[in-house]
Amino acid sequence: MRPASRALAVGGLVVAVVAVGGLGLVLAGGLGGPGSTPTPAAGASEEPEPTAQSFAPGETPPLLPPTPSPAASLVPEPTLTPAPAGADPVLGTDGRFTVLLLGSDYRPAHPGNRTDAIMVVSMDPASGRSAAFSIPRDTLNFPLPSGGVFGNKVNALYQHFLSTTSNGNNAMKRAIAKAFDIELDGFVFIGFEGVRRLVDAVGGVTVVLDKAYYDPYYWVNSRTQGWGLPAGANRLNGRTALIFARSRKGDNDFGRARRQQLLVMAALDKVRARGPSVLPKLLQIAGDTVRTDLPSNKVAEIFEVVKRANLDKARQAVFGPRSYTNELGGSDFSLDLTICRDWIAKNFPPIQKGATWPPAATPAPTAPPATPAP
């Protein structure tokens, strides 16, 4: 492959990662519809209100959480079963592209690999059918692949695997795949700093608000509290885009999810508008701020799959209380996996064993042999 083509292909992986992550936020960002997670009851624990961080001159903000040192009693993570003969490198054995998305709110004041966003996105490149679900961060008793359950909140599960197994990424994929009886083709882990850098790299984004938004409690810096935007078109740079995505006390968590959707779609549109010229910068950003096992030699195929996703008819769910959970007392809950698996069976793209991407060429029909003249 020529250097220019190689750069474009590797850069395409960055766009694919961003697009997959964006698709997950759009589909599973918290809107849910019927059966979505209700507002927590009075007295339920809430996350602290995010605040902007200031850094000393020359100090670099954290890009990703450090990988923790494994405990002395390290549990070997079983080697993943090799793909069976004939499995497609992108679609696996089920004919659909399914990715685990992990979003981190890592800050030095909140260390660790806590994943407040845990989503699974699945796409069928042939039909464009797509679907996604998210796992609420406060879910308790998530099943472990070796048996038993994880007693803490599920947003600490990834950190647990990184600390106690030889391959935390594979362990997290295996736990999610087994719990929901699905095949995962890869995972993506990204932090807020990646979002900020992406927005700055494409020259900012424009979001359009139906009504004004103001959060009187958000600390912009150590001297300024309160932040907002007027109705209409608003241009955001990386710093203000991050505030836009994190602020929530101007309305609620569901409003924040809608703002995140606006931001993601605006960023994707800007990336496509900028074209190949921005790809080298995006590649650098992904190298610093994204963990993924998506195959780098399949970037073109992955990007084509993502581009074909039909968002207008996408199926979505948040596996939250009442419709998808078992109550454990108070505001605590665990997942009802039978109900969750039923939703997946009804809404994920259908399994198509042996499907490949790109599709295998259909041989041209052969003409029947000529009938000899009498």
Phi, psi and omega in degrees: 000134180294153182306317181296318180293323180295317180298319180294321180293314180294321176298327178299328177297321178300312180298322179297316179299314179299317182294318178297314178298319178296318179300318180298319179293321180295316185282320189241027186281005173120358181283314168068306186085208181304131178087006181287165184297128180283168174298133182304146179293160178302136180094347179290148183291143179237151175289150177295148179298127181298150175227148176290146181256144175250147182232148179294155179306130180086349181280135182262130178293155181293142180268309178219155176298144175293147176286124184293154174288127181298150178294161181299324181270058184296133178266119179298131177277125181304141176296132180299140179297126180303146178299136179296158179304133179093354179292137180285138181298335180259314187265354181067220183258350186257001175076011177227154182261113187233126187231140173269127180248127179237123180247130185248138173258046184292130172216152179305328179285343178230072187291166177106177182256045178295130182248095179283348173240119176230112186225153173234127182240135180229137182225145175249110184293335182290317184256343186082358181296137182214155180203161179203153171223155176237152179254119180303139186296337182270007180301133178253163173057043177289135185292139176268145185296335180269002182113156183079189182226160176269113189287336180276181178295147186294339179290352176260000186292318180298315177300320179300314181293320179298327184274336190241353180235165181281346178212089184296328180295312179295323180297320179294316178299317183294322180295314181293316182298316183289319182300320186255002178056054179229165174257126179255130181266351179174175176223156176226130177237125182218146178251175183297327181297328176297319178297314181300314181293323179299312182299317178294323183295329181265008176085023181087167181225162178241126176244146182245122182256136176290329179215162182295151177232136177212129177248106184286350186257350185285126177272108179291319173206188185292348182244345187239119176245136181105133182206145180194176179222148176280167174295153179102199183280133179227129179268130183241139168264185184301318182293312182287331176296322180292320175297317180303321182279338187258330182298142182216349186269006168280343173211269181194185181297327181288324174296320177299319179300319179296320179295321177298322177298313179303316183294315181298313181294323178295321179293318179297317179299320182291321178299314180295322181292324181288328177074199188301336185298335183267352186298318179302321179292319179296323178299316179297318180298313181297322179298330182267334193235001183233136167252131179202154173246016175298136186292123183291339180273006179237028186298319182297317180295317180297316181297322178295320178300312183296318181297333183275354182297132180266095183290331184298330182244022182292143175268144185211152177200149167248119184282070184249183185304153180081303186277330188234012189225168170250132179282137181248006182108136183064230178259008182280148180205158171232165183281141168269096189295331178297314179293318180298316180294327176297318179298316180299315181299327183274333191244337176290156175305147182295149177288133178230090182301134176085359180292147179232161175222125356298158181301144177297139181295136177277123181301140178294139181298141179270141180289140177296149180300143181295137177282124181301141178292141180294000000 
